Amino acid sequence: MKKKVEGKQLLISEYLKIINGASFVEKWKVNDDVVFIEYFSSYRHYKDINKGSNITEEDFENYFNTGDKILKIVIGEPARIFREFSSVSAVIIKLQEISYYITRASLDSLTNLNISDLSTEDESWRNFANEHIYNKLNRQKLYSQINNFTSDLHLRISHNNLTLDQSLQVLNRKIEKGEARILNNGTIEFSTPGTFDEPDKKKSKYSLFFIQGVLRAAGEFLTKKVLDGSLLESIKDLFE
């Protein structure tokens, strides 16, 4: 997976070496159009792997506790990856034992922008970064929105004791009947059959498509698994 920059090809493997907090990334993998990034969960774990590092525990703790760093990484790094690499459709970030799942479609929808069109050659990328990455209130709002769908879906799956595959099939049927839709903020809304129209169906199926795409990349073992954790943790298993 490459990005053309100033006459040369930039590999995503090279790009991931310069992301925010790159020194604290334990591992990363690319599976088709999905990028997984996992940061070290603790300073002890970091030192076990990087015995010669001069970084102190205070340095490690301060990095993630200062300036709302976690939210900046969760919002900013997927946006940068989507802008640089048009073939990437989803980014999964595991940071401090929490996994975050961000799709290109959801980020485009929530910001009303096409991330791929943003450029450093004009003010479009700077404007995006100032509004959504560096503005604390907007960053918090966007951070909350991109996690709503996952949390909502997981609660429904847990309540009904269904496998992930079964739950997605049920949701798809409800969307087709016009009795369910996925809102722009990621939540799932249910009503009586025929309530939601064709535009609602089309948009909801589009959102569902990206989730299913990640699951297809993971294989049958994941889609048929009964969830014992969050949807994000299960999707993360495809990289293990």
N, C-alpha and C positions, 0 to 999 in steps of 0.2 A: 504494500500500500504506500503510494508515493504522492508527494505534493511538489509541484514545480515551483521553485523559488529562485529568482534571479539566474535563470538559465541552467539550473541544476536540479536534480531530483532529491527531495528531502524525504527520507524514509520515516515512517511513523515511529520506528524503533529509535531513531535519532531524536525525533521531536519529544518523545516521552522522557528523554534524559534531561530536558530543560524546563519541564513543567514546574509549577509552584510546589515546593517541598520535595523536589526530586531526590534530595539526599536522604529523605526518610521513606522513600518508596521501597518496599520489600520485594515486590514482584509485579509484573504486568504481563498480560497476554492479549493477543488479538485472535479472535475466532470469527472468521468471515467478516461480517460488518459490525461486530461487537468488540469494544475495547474494555478490558478489565484492569483496574489499577488498585493495588492493595498497599496501604501504608503500614509501617510497623505499628503494632498495637501498643507497645510500651518501650521505654528506654532500655529495660533489661533485655528485651527481645532484640532491639537494635544493636546493643553492644555484643550480644552473642554472635551476631553475624559480622559486625564491624569492630573487631577487637582493637584495631589500631587507630580508631577514630579519636580525634581530640574533642569531639562534641561532648559536652557535659550533660548530666541529667537535667540541670536547670535550663540549658540551651534547648533541649528537646521539649521540655514542658512549656517553656515560654513561647516557642514557635507556634504551638497549637492553641495557646491560651490568650494570645495577644492579637488585637485588631480583628476579632471575628474571623480568624483565619480559616476555620473549617467551612463556614458558609461561603467564603470567597473561593475556596477550592472546589466545593461541590457545584457552585454556579459557574464559576469562571473557566475551569479546566474543560468541562464538556463543551462549552461554547467555543473555546479556542480550537478544540479538536474538530468539532463540526465545521468550523470555518475553514480550517486548513485541509481537511480530508473529507471530500464530498461523499465518499463511499461508506463512511461510518454512519450507522443509523442509531446506535445506542452506546452509552458509556456507563459502566458500573464502577463505582468508587467505593472501596471499603476503607473506612477511616475510623479509628478508635472503636473497633468492633461493631460499627454500624455500616450497613451497605446501602448505597444510594443508587437508584436506577433512573437514568435520564435518557429519553429518546430525543432524536432530532425533531420529530413531529411534535412532541409535547412542548419543547422549548420554543419552536417556531410559533406554535399556537398561542402559548402563554404570553409571548412578547409581541405578537402580531408582526413578526419579521421573518425573512428568509435568512437564516444565519450564514448560509453560503455566500450571500451577496454582500456581506459586510466586508469592508476593506480598510487597510491601514493607509491607503493612498488618498482617501478622502476622510471625512469626519464620521463616517458611518460606524466604524468599529469603536472609535473613541466615544461616540455618543452612547452606543450600546453599553460599553464598559462603565461609563460614568453613571448611567441610569440604573443598570441592573447588577453590577458587580460591586461598585464602590459606594453606592447610595445605600445606607444601612437599612432604611425602612423598606425600600423596594427589593433589596436582596433578601430580607427576611420573608417578605410576602411570596416571592418567587420560590424560595427554598421550601416554604410550607406547601405551596401548590403542587410542586412536582412530586411530592411524596403522598399526596392525598389518595391518588388512585390505588397505589400499592397497599396502603393501609386499609382502605375501604374494601378492596377485593379480598385481602387476607382475612378480615373479620368475617366476611360472608362465607368464605371457604371453611373457616374454622367452625362457624356456627352450624353449618350444614354437613360437616364431616365428609366433604367431597374431595376427590383427588383434584389436582389443579386442572388436568385435562377435562374432567367432567364439569368443573365450574365454568371454564371458558366456553364449553359447548352450551351450557345452560344460558350463560350471558348472551352468547351469539343468537340463540333462538329468541330470547326476549327482545333483543334489539330488532330482529327481523319482524317480530309481531308488533313492533311499535310500543312496547310496554317497558322499555328500558333505554337509557341513553347515557353516554359518557360525556360529562360537561367539560368545558375548557379548563376548569381548575382541577380536573382529574377525578372528581367524585362520580359515583354511579347513582343515577336517579331512576326510580321505578314508579310505574303508574298502571292504569288499566290498559288492555290491548287497544291499539290504534291511537293512543294519545300523541305519540311522537311521529312526525312526518318524515318524508324521504330525506331531506337535508340532515335531519338528526340521525337517521339510520346510516347515511353515508359517512358522516363525520365520526360516529361511534365505531363503525366497522373499521375505519382507517386507524383509529387509536388501537383497537383490538389487534389489528394486523401486525403492528410492531411488536407487541408482546408475544404473539404467536411465533413471529420470526425468530426471536431470541430462543424460544423454546425448541423450535425445529433445529436450530444450530446445536442445542444441547443434546438432542437425541431422545429416544423413547424412555430411557431410564428416568429422566427428569419429569417428563410430561405426565407419566403415570404414577408418580410418587405422591403419597399422601403427605401434605405439608405438616411438619412438626415444628416449623419456625416460620419466619416471614417469607413472602414471595421472593424478596431480594436475596435472602440467604440460599434459597433453593436454586435460583437462577445462577448464583455465584458458583454452585457446585460444578458447573460445566467447565470451569477453569482448573479444577483440582486434579 
